[in-house]
């Protein structure tokens, strides 16, 4: 079996990666996060207790693991410290187990302001961001105006960098949005304290992961968001601000692509997305009524608190994201949510302007116009939540799973039938 495994979302995020990562963390020695910020979120349920993670890899729950936040991430230090305090509250110790790359960029107050004010100004054209400053922080990174963890932990460097960039940021806030702007002194005072608290955790993450790989120790790479939120290949402009594909692991962790062994793609047994943008297989009102409500179906966003939009499984979309990630196995989540459905639809093709198309559309305008071509399969109308062996699944449930494998030509290695760890059917151990 491959020593290193990347867990990547195959839809628009919220696929259930957190549970998969939690399950695989038991066998991994190292868990690393490569991109995104606290706009991502994983919910883990352990013995009936719920844990929510936004920045810290969820593998931190296992006492033997070492967890890393890579240079491709953007970090809101106040939020990170809040997560750390939550772990301490639950008696989860992470000293010498949590490491932060000095190359990670820092989310500052003006990033959050610009994010929120920009969304307000767009009105109905708003993308639907979390408002947490992630996009503006990545903009500053690319414009070479960012401040990294390396500077945050050195107060004199922090002040020097802020003095260079804050004038331009305040000008933007005042002229575009009528905001009074931010104070260098106030930010330095607040963020110096954050730097002091986080300094013990800043470490040479890149070298540590390379050494672990050289030693043959299994590494788990934790993807954030999903493939169709990728800033380059997602449903642009309704995307996030980082590379959410398997290739982002290398870019965000300084980890050579030849060392990533297996790419495990995570998909729900249906499709969801949060926020605005096209969604070809989205349920009609009558179809949505067939499903459990959003709370019962666990379809309220960990990060946003918003109800997720829901739709049928889209095999065209899934084949496309498998291609983008090079996924060689799938984890299929939330099969149990389909337990009560009499007839299940799978999208097996798209028609655009009356013609079948062979490739996934590259513009949202085309994607909004596609008409899904569905194939109907019988539902199983019986509970799957207490099933732990594939052979015990209802025959129609097995038929549904086989159909998915045939359509996308990738085997399913793991099936989830509930949020708890034990509600899992293993088809392939993944980590040996």
Secondary structure, 3 states (H helix, E strand, C coil): CCCEEEEEECCCCCCCHHHHHHHHHCCCCEEEECCECCCCCEEEEECCEEEEECCCCHHHHCCCCEEEECCCEEECHHHHHHHHHHHHHCCCCCCCCEEEECCCEECCHHHHHHHHHHHHHHHHHCCCCCCCCHHHHHHHHHCCCCCEHHHHCCHHHHHHHHHHHHHHHHHHHHHHHCCCCCCHHHHHHHHHHHHHHHHHHEECHHHHHHHHHHCCCCEEEECCCCHHHCCCCCCCCCCCCCCCCCHHHHHHHCCCHHHCCEEEEEEECCEEECCCCCCCCECCHHHHCCCCCCCCCCCECCCCCCECEEECEEHHHHHHHHHHHCCCEEEEECHHHHCCCCEEEEEEEEEECCEEECCCCCCHHHHHHCEEEEEEEECCCCCCCCCCCHHHCCHHHHHHHHHHHHHHCCCEEEEECCCECCCEEECCCCCC
